[in-house]
Amino acid sequence: MTTHDAGMRRDVRRSDPARTVDLAGTEWPLYKLEALAVALLVFATILVITQTLQAAVLTAAAVAVVVWWARRLFPPRA
């Protein structure tokens, strides 16, 4: 069965818009850039400590996901 939900709104509006950074003409939410920066730092640290690429990549990916969602769901108070 196929349904058509033209009357339903799917976008969710927050009371305050997310802070963004302009990179090459594209607005990036700050939480995404923070997650990538933390993941890069964790990647380099784990790679230096363990000297195992697999452990560094998997740990950095897990940290990036956790920081991404935590900062998205719980933005800092201004």
PyMOL commands that set and color helices and strands:
alter all, ss='L'
color gray80, all
select helices_A, chain A and resi 30-50+53-73
alter helices_A, ss='H'
color red, helices_A
select strands_A, chain A and resi 20-23+26-29
alter strands_A, ss='S'
color yellow, strands_A
deselect
rebuild
show_as cartoon
